[in-house]
Amino acid sequence: MDDEQVRATVAEMEQALRAEDPGFVRRVHAVRRADNATCVAVFLLLALGAVLLTFGVATVALVPWTLGLASLVTAVLVDDHHKKALRRR
């Protein structure tokens, strides 16, 4: 089988699934949206944490350093919560 045959077969299977069980398709899309939103949130928290930690260390300021550390911890907690939520479903 070449790539075109595989794509056509997958497209046929997706259409059949949409026709047979639209509720399942909605749940899959909801999980996909939640996964994308979590990825963006974790990335932004990690980036913010890195910037704040760097700024806090460079200026020897406790507040930005503490906020950066809190941002990194929050990113880990959000990712862990999302992974547990996916396992429950």
GIZI-V406940 format. One record per residue. N is the residue number from 0. RES is the residue in one small letter. PSI is psi in whole degrees, 0 to 359 (NA if undefined). OMEGA is omega as a letter, one per 40 degrees, with the letter a starting at -180 (none if undefined). Layout:
# GIZI-V406940
N&RES&PSI&OMEGA ; N&RES&PSI&OMEGA
This chain:
# GIZI-V406940
0&m&135&i ; 1&d&180&a ; 2&d&321&a ; 3&e&319&i ; 4&q&319&i ; 5&v&314&i ; 6&r&317&i ; 7&a&319&i ; 8&t&317&i ; 9&v&319&i ; 10&a&319&i ; 11&e&317&i ; 12&m&320&i ; 13&e&318&i ; 14&q&319&i ; 15&a&321&i ; 16&l&318&i ; 17&r&321&a ; 18&a&321&a ; 19&e&318&a ; 20&d&80&a ; 21&p&333&i ; 22&g&319&i ; 23&f&319&i ; 24&v&319&i ; 25&r&319&i ; 26&r&320&i ; 27&v&318&i ; 28&h&322&i ; 29&a&318&i ; 30&v&320&i ; 31&r&318&i ; 32&r&318&i ; 33&a&321&i ; 34&d&317&i ; 35&n&317&i ; 36&a&320&i ; 37&t&319&i ; 38&c&317&i ; 39&v&316&a ; 40&a&315&a ; 41&v&318&i ; 42&f&314&a ; 43&l&320&i ; 44&l&319&i ; 45&l&317&a ; 46&a&315&i ; 47&l&318&i ; 48&g&318&i ; 49&a&318&i ; 50&v&313&a ; 51&l&320&i ; 52&l&316&i ; 53&t&315&i ; 54&f&318&a ; 55&g&320&i ; 56&v&319&a ; 57&a&325&a ; 58&t&0&a ; 59&v&45&i ; 60&a&132&a ; 61&l&323&a ; 62&v&308&i ; 63&p&323&i ; 64&w&316&i ; 65&t&318&i ; 66&l&321&i ; 67&g&317&i ; 68&l&318&i ; 69&a&323&i ; 70&s&318&i ; 71&l&318&i ; 72&v&319&i ; 73&t&321&i ; 74&a&317&i ; 75&v&318&a ; 76&l&320&i ; 77&v&316&i ; 78&d&317&i ; 79&d&318&i ; 80&h&319&i ; 81&h&318&i ; 82&k&319&i ; 83&k&321&i ; 84&a&323&i ; 85&l&324&i ; 86&r&325&a ; 87&r&325&a ; 88&r&NA&none
